[in-house]
């Protein structure tokens, strides 16, 4: 039985995950569009990293034995400065190394490339396993390192400055100290793979840390509708105490069991099957100043910055929707913006937004921190707009804490996201059937629109789907405020 690097990392997270990956791969969930986007971005970062070593040669073969043989030949050629995707095997453990750099003394530096902005704990196991196999294959390593994205790199336009884009961390001492643990872990993994059945490991934190397991649904069947874990932000200790009492359903929680105010309100709402509205909600809504502007932004945050002044993973604002209600009960007017090509959208985005938002009235958003931070970003990039942006920020009015503190509906299922709250309180405003139904999907759709992967009629369809989704969010907030105003009368 051969253990690859990816299988080893799966086993490090959970031995059951390793067993299923090898013996029952058909149970794995297939990567969704969001998962694939992350994979693609990681590959993009990996290819960029090769630019640190001009003249490096990639081992292209997917055949294991051919790749190992090609790697040996490249190591033996002193004219080759670096090897990409080098292949090594030792005692039934097989790894591919992102980069091997030849040093002046003919020793080597192993470099694993990650698209994260820091070294994570599980990265150490990854590099340690490669260090183990490569050194035991007879390669003299000077150092084993990890290259990650430098969040402080500022893109100046033109080609990316590859050496500045990455930070390289020398992990040699750490990975050498891990070798005894790796020996034990490998023994456990080979033992588990030889078992006739998957090990009996209860679902837990390891199902989603450090990554969400592809067998998550297999080990975590959907929770019953009224399970205690569907209470909002319930603490793990409270769950454990209730479970010890044999309580799994919200309906089984005793009336006098000590819960926080928010949990008690949610519990009572579910048990009675009725929504709860705070008596203070009218007071909160009275702080709104007409005209009301209901605003929502859509963004993407690529690892590779695209426009001058941006850093890796900075948010590119590409779309907004604003519904304007001039006075109570008035029909809302709709304004929208969507960038549709590869040019820098930031100035057009904020210029059009400033024109629509005017100088007075509350700007209603759902989770103010996101929109406020995007405005701060725009002010730093485009200082000529900073004065108007500061005035806009002072007018922001966050609907999320109003809902969180003053409303609960049994259908929320413990979530205060707009996608959960809106259909519960305003059933005709469901997101079901929308081609784009969340922010991640919007980002993926926009990328296909502007980066040339969609053509003709598909571009028109995607453009409409993006506008429909963002418009749904802001019109939804209009209807949500109207619903809360009605309940407060």
C-alpha positions as CSV (number, residue, x, y, z in Angstrom):
1,X,0.0,0.0,0.0
2,X,1.4,3.4,-1.1
3,X,0.9,6.5,1.0
4,X,1.1,9.8,-1.0
5,X,1.6,13.2,0.6
6,X,-2.1,14.0,0.3
7,X,-3.1,10.7,1.9
8,X,-0.6,11.2,4.7
9,X,-2.1,14.7,5.4
10,X,-5.6,13.2,5.3
11,X,-4.6,10.6,7.9
12,X,-3.0,13.3,10.1
13,X,-6.3,15.0,10.2
14,X,-8.3,11.9,10.8
15,X,-7.5,8.2,10.3
16,X,-11.0,7.5,9.2
17,X,-10.7,10.1,6.5
18,X,-7.5,8.3,5.2
19,X,-9.3,4.9,5.2
20,X,-12.3,6.2,3.3
21,X,-10.1,8.1,0.8
22,X,-8.3,4.9,-0.1
23,X,-11.1,2.3,0.2
24,X,-14.3,4.2,-0.3
25,X,-13.5,7.3,-2.5
26,X,-17.0,7.2,-4.0
27,X,-18.4,8.5,-0.6
28,X,-16.4,11.7,-1.0
29,X,-18.3,14.9,-1.9
30,X,-17.2,16.4,-5.2
31,X,-15.6,19.8,-5.1
32,X,-18.1,22.6,-5.6
33,X,-17.5,25.7,-7.6
34,X,-16.2,27.5,-4.5
35,X,-13.8,24.6,-3.7
36,X,-12.6,24.5,-7.3
37,X,-11.9,28.2,-7.2
38,X,-9.7,27.8,-4.2
39,X,-7.9,24.9,-5.9
40,X,-7.4,26.9,-9.0
41,X,-6.1,29.9,-7.1
42,X,-3.6,27.7,-5.2
43,X,-2.3,26.4,-8.6
44,X,-2.0,29.9,-9.9
45,X,0.1,30.9,-6.8
46,X,2.2,27.8,-7.2
47,X,3.0,28.5,-10.9
48,X,3.9,32.1,-10.0
49,X,6.4,30.9,-7.4
50,X,8.4,29.2,-10.0
51,X,9.4,32.6,-11.3
52,X,11.7,32.9,-8.3
53,X,14.1,30.4,-10.0
54,X,14.5,31.1,-13.7
55,X,15.7,28.2,-15.7
56,X,14.0,25.7,-13.4
57,X,12.7,22.5,-15.0
58,X,9.3,20.9,-14.2
59,X,8.9,17.1,-13.9
60,X,5.8,16.8,-16.1
61,X,5.1,13.0,-16.0
62,X,2.1,11.8,-14.0
63,X,3.5,8.3,-14.0
64,X,5.1,7.7,-10.7
65,X,8.2,5.6,-11.8
66,X,8.8,7.9,-14.8
67,X,8.6,11.0,-12.6
68,X,11.1,9.5,-10.1
69,X,13.5,8.6,-12.8
70,X,13.2,12.1,-14.4
71,X,13.8,13.7,-11.1
72,X,17.0,11.7,-10.5
73,X,18.3,12.7,-14.0
74,X,17.7,16.4,-13.2
75,X,19.4,16.2,-9.9
76,X,22.4,14.7,-11.6
77,X,22.6,17.6,-14.1
78,X,24.5,20.4,-12.5
79,X,23.2,22.9,-15.1
80,X,19.7,22.6,-13.7
81,X,19.2,25.4,-11.1
82,X,15.8,24.2,-9.8
83,X,13.4,21.3,-10.1
84,X,9.6,21.8,-9.9
85,X,7.3,18.9,-8.9
86,X,10.2,16.5,-8.2
87,X,9.1,13.0,-7.3
88,X,10.5,10.9,-4.5
89,X,9.6,7.6,-2.8
90,X,10.9,5.9,0.3
91,X,9.4,2.8,2.0
92,X,6.0,3.1,0.3
93,X,5.7,6.9,0.9
94,X,5.6,9.0,-2.2
95,X,5.8,12.8,-2.5
96,X,6.0,15.5,-5.1
97,X,8.0,18.6,-4.1
98,X,6.9,22.0,-5.3
99,X,10.4,23.3,-5.7
100,X,13.9,22.1,-5.1
101,X,16.6,24.8,-5.5
102,X,20.2,23.8,-6.2
103,X,22.6,25.7,-4.0
104,X,26.1,26.7,-5.0
105,X,27.6,23.8,-3.0
106,X,25.4,21.4,-4.9
107,X,23.2,20.9,-1.8
108,X,19.4,21.6,-2.1
109,X,16.7,23.7,-0.6
110,X,13.2,22.2,-0.5
111,X,10.4,24.7,-0.8
112,X,6.7,24.0,-0.3
113,X,4.4,26.7,-1.7
114,X,1.2,27.7,0.0
115,X,-1.3,30.3,-1.0
116,X,-1.9,31.3,2.6
117,X,-0.5,34.4,4.2
118,X,1.2,32.6,7.1
119,X,2.6,29.2,8.1
120,X,-0.2,27.1,9.6
121,X,0.4,24.3,12.1
122,X,-0.6,21.6,9.6
123,X,1.9,22.9,7.1
124,X,4.7,21.7,9.3
125,X,3.6,18.1,8.9
126,X,3.4,18.6,5.1
127,X,7.0,19.9,4.9
128,X,8.2,17.4,7.5
129,X,7.0,14.5,5.4
130,X,8.6,15.8,2.3
131,X,11.9,16.4,4.2
132,X,11.8,12.8,5.4
133,X,11.2,11.2,2.0
134,X,13.7,13.4,0.1
135,X,16.5,13.1,2.6
136,X,16.0,9.3,2.9
137,X,16.1,9.2,-0.9
138,X,19.7,10.4,-0.7
139,X,19.3,14.1,-1.4
140,X,21.4,16.4,0.7
141,X,19.1,19.1,1.9
142,X,20.5,22.3,3.2
143,X,17.1,23.5,4.3
144,X,13.4,22.7,4.1
145,X,11.2,25.8,3.8
146,X,7.7,27.0,3.1
147,X,6.9,29.9,0.8
148,X,3.7,31.8,1.6
149,X,2.0,34.9,0.2
150,X,3.4,38.2,1.6
151,X,0.3,40.1,2.6
152,X,2.3,43.3,2.8
153,X,3.4,43.2,-0.8
154,X,1.9,46.2,-2.7
155,X,1.4,45.6,-6.4
156,X,2.9,48.4,-8.5
157,X,1.3,47.5,-11.9
158,X,2.9,45.4,-14.6
159,X,4.4,42.0,-13.9
160,X,4.3,40.9,-10.2
161,X,7.6,41.1,-8.4
162,X,7.7,37.4,-7.5
163,X,10.5,37.5,-4.9
164,X,8.7,40.3,-3.0
165,X,5.3,38.5,-3.4
166,X,6.5,35.6,-1.3
167,X,8.0,35.1,2.1
168,X,10.2,32.1,2.6
169,X,10.3,30.6,6.0
170,X,13.1,28.1,7.0
171,X,11.4,25.3,8.9
172,X,14.3,22.9,9.0
173,X,14.6,22.7,12.8
174,X,10.9,22.3,13.3
175,X,10.5,19.5,10.8
176,X,13.5,17.6,12.0
177,X,12.0,17.7,15.5
178,X,8.8,16.2,14.1
179,X,10.4,13.1,12.6
180,X,9.8,10.8,15.6
181,X,6.1,11.8,15.6
182,X,5.9,11.2,11.8
183,X,7.3,7.7,12.4
184,X,4.5,6.9,14.8
185,X,1.9,8.5,12.5
186,X,3.0,6.5,9.5
187,X,2.8,3.3,11.4
188,X,-0.8,4.2,12.4
189,X,-1.7,5.0,8.9
190,X,-0.3,1.8,7.4
191,X,-2.1,-0.2,10.2
192,X,-5.4,1.5,9.5
193,X,-5.2,1.0,5.7
194,X,-4.7,-2.7,6.4
195,X,-7.9,-2.9,8.4
196,X,-11.1,-4.5,6.8
197,X,-13.3,-1.7,8.1
198,X,-13.0,2.0,8.7
199,X,-11.9,2.9,12.3
200,X,-14.8,3.9,14.6
201,X,-14.0,7.6,15.1
202,X,-16.8,9.9,16.3
203,X,-17.4,13.1,14.4
204,X,-15.8,16.1,15.9
205,X,-13.6,19.2,15.4
206,X,-11.4,17.2,13.1
207,X,-14.2,17.0,10.5
208,X,-13.6,20.6,9.6
209,X,-10.1,21.5,10.9
210,X,-7.7,22.2,9.4
211,X,-9.9,21.7,6.3
212,X,-13.4,20.5,5.8
213,X,-13.2,16.8,5.1
214,X,-14.6,15.5,1.8
215,X,-16.4,12.8,3.9
216,X,-18.1,15.4,6.2
217,X,-21.6,14.5,5.1
218,X,-20.9,10.8,5.5
219,X,-19.9,11.2,9.1
220,X,-22.2,14.1,10.0
221,X,-25.8,13.4,8.9
222,X,-28.1,16.4,8.8
223,X,-29.3,17.6,12.2
224,X,-33.0,17.3,13.0
225,X,-34.9,20.5,12.5
226,X,-35.1,21.3,16.2
227,X,-31.8,20.0,17.4
228,X,-30.1,22.0,20.2
229,X,-27.2,22.8,17.9
230,X,-29.7,24.9,15.9
231,X,-29.9,27.5,18.6
232,X,-27.9,30.7,17.8
233,X,-24.3,30.7,19.0
234,X,-24.9,28.0,21.6
235,X,-21.6,27.3,23.5
236,X,-20.1,23.8,23.2
237,X,-20.1,23.5,27.0
238,X,-23.9,24.1,27.1
239,X,-24.4,21.5,24.4
240,X,-22.3,19.0,26.4
241,X,-24.3,19.7,29.6
242,X,-27.6,19.3,27.8
243,X,-26.5,16.1,26.1
244,X,-25.4,14.7,29.5
245,X,-29.1,15.3,30.6
246,X,-30.3,13.4,27.6
247,X,-31.5,16.6,25.9
248,X,-31.1,16.7,22.1
249,X,-34.2,18.6,21.0
250,X,-34.9,22.2,21.7
251,X,-38.4,21.1,22.8
252,X,-36.8,19.0,25.6
253,X,-35.0,21.9,27.2
254,X,-36.6,22.6,30.6
255,X,-38.2,25.9,31.1
256,X,-36.0,26.9,34.0
257,X,-32.7,25.6,32.5
258,X,-30.1,28.4,32.7
259,X,-29.6,30.0,29.2
260,X,-28.4,33.4,28.0
261,X,-31.2,35.8,27.2
262,X,-30.7,35.3,23.4
263,X,-30.7,31.5,23.7
264,X,-33.8,31.6,26.0
265,X,-35.7,33.8,23.5
266,X,-34.8,31.5,20.6
267,X,-35.7,28.4,22.6
268,X,-39.1,29.9,23.6
269,X,-39.8,30.9,20.0
270,X,-39.1,27.4,18.7
271,X,-41.1,25.7,21.5
272,X,-44.1,27.9,20.9
273,X,-43.7,27.8,17.1
274,X,-44.1,31.6,16.9
275,X,-41.7,34.5,16.0
276,X,-40.6,36.8,18.8
277,X,-40.2,40.6,18.5
278,X,-38.7,42.8,21.1
279,X,-40.8,45.6,22.5
280,X,-37.8,47.9,21.9
281,X,-37.8,47.3,18.2
282,X,-39.9,50.4,17.4
283,X,-37.4,52.6,19.3
284,X,-34.5,51.2,17.3
285,X,-36.3,51.8,14.0
286,X,-37.2,55.3,15.0
287,X,-33.5,56.2,14.6
288,X,-33.8,55.8,10.8
289,X,-33.7,59.0,8.8
290,X,-35.4,59.3,5.5
291,X,-34.7,59.0,2.6
292,X,-33.5,55.4,3.3
293,X,-30.8,53.9,1.1
294,X,-30.5,50.2,1.2
295,X,-27.0,49.2,0.0
296,X,-25.1,46.0,-0.7
297,X,-21.6,45.4,-2.2
298,X,-20.2,42.4,-3.9
299,X,-16.4,41.8,-4.0
300,X,-13.7,39.2,-4.8
301,X,-10.3,38.9,-3.1
302,X,-7.8,37.2,-5.4
303,X,-4.4,36.1,-4.1
304,X,-2.7,37.8,-7.0
305,X,-3.5,41.5,-6.9
306,X,-4.7,42.9,-10.2
307,X,-4.6,46.7,-9.9
308,X,-1.9,49.1,-8.7
309,X,-1.9,49.8,-5.0
310,X,-3.5,46.5,-4.0
311,X,-2.2,43.8,-1.8
312,X,-2.7,40.0,-2.0
313,X,-6.3,39.1,-1.0
314,X,-7.4,42.8,-1.0
315,X,-11.1,42.9,-1.9
316,X,-12.0,44.2,-5.4
317,X,-15.4,45.8,-5.2
318,X,-17.1,45.0,-8.5
319,X,-20.9,45.5,-7.9
320,X,-23.4,47.4,-5.8
321,X,-27.1,47.7,-5.5
322,X,-29.0,50.5,-3.8
323,X,-32.8,50.7,-3.2
324,X,-34.0,54.2,-2.2
325,X,-37.2,54.8,-0.2
326,X,-37.8,58.5,-0.1
327,X,-40.5,58.3,2.6
328,X,-42.4,55.7,4.7
329,X,-44.5,53.4,2.5
330,X,-43.1,54.9,-0.8
331,X,-42.2,52.5,-3.6
332,X,-38.4,52.0,-3.6
333,X,-36.3,53.2,-6.6
334,X,-33.5,51.0,-7.7
335,X,-29.9,51.8,-8.8
336,X,-27.1,49.4,-9.6
337,X,-23.6,49.1,-10.8
338,X,-21.7,46.1,-12.2
339,X,-18.2,46.1,-13.7
340,X,-18.2,44.0,-16.9
341,X,-14.6,44.0,-18.1
342,X,-11.1,43.6,-16.8
343,X,-10.4,47.3,-16.3
344,X,-10.0,48.6,-12.7
345,X,-13.5,49.1,-11.4
346,X,-12.7,51.0,-8.2
347,X,-13.1,54.6,-9.3
348,X,-16.3,53.9,-11.4
349,X,-17.7,51.9,-8.4
350,X,-17.2,54.7,-5.8
351,X,-18.0,57.6,-8.1
352,X,-21.4,56.1,-9.2
353,X,-22.1,55.1,-5.6
354,X,-21.5,58.6,-4.2
355,X,-23.8,60.1,-6.8
356,X,-26.7,57.8,-5.8
357,X,-26.2,58.1,-2.0
358,X,-26.5,61.9,-2.0
359,X,-25.8,63.8,1.2
360,X,-28.5,62.8,3.7
361,X,-30.5,59.9,5.0
362,X,-29.7,56.6,6.6
363,X,-27.8,54.0,4.6
364,X,-29.1,50.6,5.6
365,X,-26.7,47.6,5.3
366,X,-26.6,44.1,6.7
367,X,-23.4,43.7,8.7
368,X,-21.9,47.1,8.6
369,X,-18.3,46.0,9.1
370,X,-18.0,44.6,5.6
371,X,-19.3,47.7,3.7
372,X,-17.5,50.1,6.0
373,X,-14.2,48.3,5.5
374,X,-14.7,48.3,1.7
375,X,-15.3,52.1,1.9
376,X,-12.1,52.5,3.9
377,X,-10.2,50.5,1.3
378,X,-11.5,52.8,-1.5
379,X,-10.6,55.9,0.5
380,X,-7.0,54.7,0.8
381,X,-6.8,53.9,-2.9
382,X,-8.6,56.9,-4.1
383,X,-7.9,59.8,-1.6
384,X,-9.8,62.2,-3.8
385,X,-13.0,60.5,-2.6
386,X,-12.0,60.2,1.1
387,X,-14.1,63.2,2.2
388,X,-17.3,61.9,0.6
389,X,-16.6,58.4,1.9
390,X,-16.2,59.5,5.5
391,X,-19.6,61.2,5.3
392,X,-21.2,58.0,3.8
393,X,-19.7,55.9,6.6
394,X,-21.2,58.2,9.3
395,X,-24.7,57.5,7.7
396,X,-24.4,53.7,7.8
397,X,-27.1,51.9,9.8
398,X,-26.6,48.2,10.5
399,X,-29.7,46.0,10.3
400,X,-28.0,42.9,11.5
401,X,-27.7,43.7,15.2
402,X,-31.3,44.9,15.2
403,X,-32.4,41.5,14.0
404,X,-30.0,39.7,16.3
405,X,-31.1,41.5,19.4
406,X,-34.8,42.1,18.7
407,X,-36.1,39.2,16.5
408,X,-36.2,35.5,16.4
409,X,-38.2,33.1,14.1
410,X,-38.2,29.3,14.5
411,X,-37.2,29.0,10.8
412,X,-33.9,30.9,11.4
413,X,-32.4,27.6,12.6
414,X,-29.8,29.5,14.7
415,X,-28.6,31.7,11.8
416,X,-29.0,35.5,11.5
417,X,-27.7,35.7,8.0
418,X,-29.9,37.6,5.5
419,X,-30.3,34.3,3.6
420,X,-32.0,32.8,6.6
421,X,-33.8,35.8,8.1
422,X,-35.4,37.2,4.9
423,X,-37.3,34.1,3.7
424,X,-38.5,33.5,7.3
425,X,-39.9,36.9,7.9
426,X,-40.8,37.8,4.3
427,X,-41.6,34.4,2.6
428,X,-42.1,35.9,-0.8
429,X,-38.4,37.0,-0.8
430,X,-36.8,33.5,-1.0
431,X,-33.4,33.0,-2.7
432,X,-34.6,29.7,-4.1
433,X,-34.3,29.5,-7.8
434,X,-31.7,32.3,-8.2
435,X,-28.8,31.3,-10.4
436,X,-26.5,33.3,-8.1
437,X,-27.6,32.9,-4.5
438,X,-24.7,33.9,-2.3
439,X,-21.6,36.1,-2.2
440,X,-19.2,33.3,-3.2
441,X,-21.2,32.3,-6.2
442,X,-21.4,36.0,-7.2
443,X,-17.6,36.3,-7.1
444,X,-17.2,33.1,-9.2
445,X,-19.8,34.3,-11.7
446,X,-18.1,37.7,-12.0
447,X,-14.7,36.1,-12.6
448,X,-16.2,34.1,-15.5
449,X,-17.8,37.3,-16.8
450,X,-14.7,39.5,-16.9
451,X,-11.9,37.0,-17.4
452,X,-13.1,35.6,-20.7
453,X,-14.5,32.2,-19.7
454,X,-18.0,33.2,-20.6
455,X,-19.2,34.3,-24.1
456,X,-22.2,35.6,-25.9
457,X,-25.5,34.5,-24.4
458,X,-23.8,33.2,-21.3
459,X,-22.4,36.6,-20.6
460,X,-25.9,38.1,-20.7
461,X,-27.2,35.3,-18.5
462,X,-24.5,35.8,-15.9
463,X,-24.8,39.6,-15.9
464,X,-28.6,39.2,-15.3
465,X,-28.0,36.6,-12.6
466,X,-25.5,39.0,-10.8
467,X,-27.9,41.9,-11.0
468,X,-30.8,39.8,-9.8
469,X,-28.9,38.5,-6.8
470,X,-27.5,41.8,-5.6
471,X,-30.9,43.5,-6.2
472,X,-32.6,40.8,-4.2
473,X,-30.4,41.6,-1.2
474,X,-31.2,45.3,-1.1
475,X,-34.9,45.0,-2.0
476,X,-35.0,42.3,0.7
477,X,-33.8,44.7,3.3
478,X,-36.5,47.2,2.2
479,X,-39.1,44.5,2.8
480,X,-37.5,43.4,6.1
481,X,-37.5,46.9,7.5
482,X,-41.2,47.3,6.5
483,X,-42.0,44.0,8.2
484,X,-40.3,45.1,11.4
485,X,-42.0,48.5,11.3
486,X,-45.3,46.7,11.0
487,X,-44.6,44.4,13.9
488,X,-43.6,47.4,16.1
489,X,-46.9,49.3,15.6
